[in-house]
């Protein structure tokens, strides 16, 4: 894998930065606060999902959103890919060669990174980066100085040892699931065996019922034959009954037709008699009928005169209505002409007030504009008050944090001296312990006061002193020296720990001081804005009083300018109003003339009502005689027609009588041939046979249904036998599966510590080689023990990590972390953030040389604020402070 390019936009101190990275070692240098660490944080956040604070704190101050683009060459397919991430929801991978988005959202991007970073699916990328790839500033050796339990929690997670234990716990669920399945299967087997016990009884019932069905089917066929014979006879009798019924209906129809013919003949006789009588009355009724017709004609002529008179009356009414409207308008217009004179007088009174109104309106406008500006200023002042309060709180917190940092940073400058003394004491202790061990071994070989090497008495002994006594005295001195050094080592360990913590606080002082200055400058700026706004809003009450007084005075004037405009507009219509008055007067004159003309025409119709009443009287007197005349005249005209109809009715009545005689004769013949009693008996016999057949059919259908049920039961029993066989096979399979699951679970439980030891062994071998390359010392042996502690063996003596010098600790931690990275992934990239913190010049130079000796890695990035690594790195990038 090769990280080629990094683009940062609106992230912390970077507005828009682009970095190109080559293979080999790269030093990233720059002043404190320039944003060197941000380079590593941007890569960690984008590729390893690691961000140690809120996104809002990651975004550049004043920006809404920040983004990072990382281009890298994959070790999987040697193609370039770009991973984009922003502080919103954007997170995706682009193939620049295809210009296509190939992974979107966190889940897909994480799967892509697992594959192309060369790590196992499910790997915690955040933990991998924190403990192997890019250890945070100031914590490079911290985990190796921690207690064994803390080291175990950290590295068990990183090495995925805990996954074996979780796997065993998950298999316990599988084991319980199989147990439950087997319990269900045993229950189903018992139930199936109980159901199969009924098989013989079901087969016996099926055989008996098959014989019963055969017997019922034969009896049913016999009944069906008898029913067919009776149905044949019944059909012949039904036919005779139907013919007899038809003949009866024919007789009844002939009787009805005869009755109708006789009724028609009777009516014809009566109409013929009435027509003859009417012919005799016509002459007596004719004079009154003629007077009636004359009166009706006169009324028709008089009706036309009435219509003309009514039309004239209607026109006269319209004229009377029409003349009332212009008369009303004339009165209204004359009143308006009087109002116009009043308007002229009022305009003259209002003109002096217009200038005062304009002055007041101008003053009110200026005061309202000032009030709006003051309201804006007050809102801005309120906002500034809130910002100042928040700034004061931030200032207090920053001041307290800076005070704590300065207080706790005391002693940080002594770390190098203390570490040097701690290393010297550790070396002295190792030397004295080795000497004590050697002398004790020597003492055990002493026999009878003789030197075990020369096999003779030691010449260095004083008079009366034995070799054992001499050695015991030496042991006491060595143990006293060791005890003294151990006490000093314990004191130094505490002081080194405190000094390391002080070093961490010292690193915070610079950013806190910078933030202190920023808050001071921001507070000064906000206070100046606040004072300006306060001064602007001081005259608010005075302006408000003046505005209220001016508005009240303007309201009391009642808008004289507007009233003058309305009155002058009304005066401008005076000529129009006088023209309207002349037109209305002319209209009234014309309407008066039309009214006089219509009254003259109405005089011709004075006698019309008397003439109408006389004609109406005559019409009423002759009305009844006229009606009788018209009826008699119509009846006399139909006399020949009625005589012909009477003759036809007589002929039709004679024919109907003959048809009735023939129908009665046919009915009597058919009645003698039909046997009603036999017909009823045949029907009863058929009904009885059908009842017997219906009962037999029900019994047969019931038997057939039961037979079908038994057949299904037999089939179900066979299916149950097959299911039982399958359940027995499944039980056997589950028993084997359970045995295998228990074996795997036990294996996983036992495998966890074995896997951890295997990882430790491989990492230890790799770390030892790296340490020798970095330190340039082939005689030293670095060991990473099963408790994840580091031990350095040199000259036959082992020193724990806490007893190593600062440079040795850094080289040892560096070797183990790089070896872990090689074992856990295909990633050959590492980041070192200020690895020389609290080191003197010589140790910084040594570490730079050690990192420069690292091989088998594609890219190593070192962040430093000084020139320690100049000349030892392949590439150098300087981050400028903005």
Helices and strands as residue ranges (DSSP letters): E 2-11, E 14-20, E 24-29, H 36-48, H 55-58, E 67-73, E 80-86, E 91-95, E 100-104, H 105-117, H 125-128, I 129-133, E 134-135, H 142-145, H 148-158, H 161-196, H 199-408, G 412-414, H 415-445, H 467-536, H 540-557, H 560-571, H 574-601, G 602-605, H 608-621, H 623-637, H 639-673, H 676-775, E 781-784, E 790-794, E 797-800, G 801-803, H 806-824, E 829-833, H 841-852, E 859-864, E 875-878
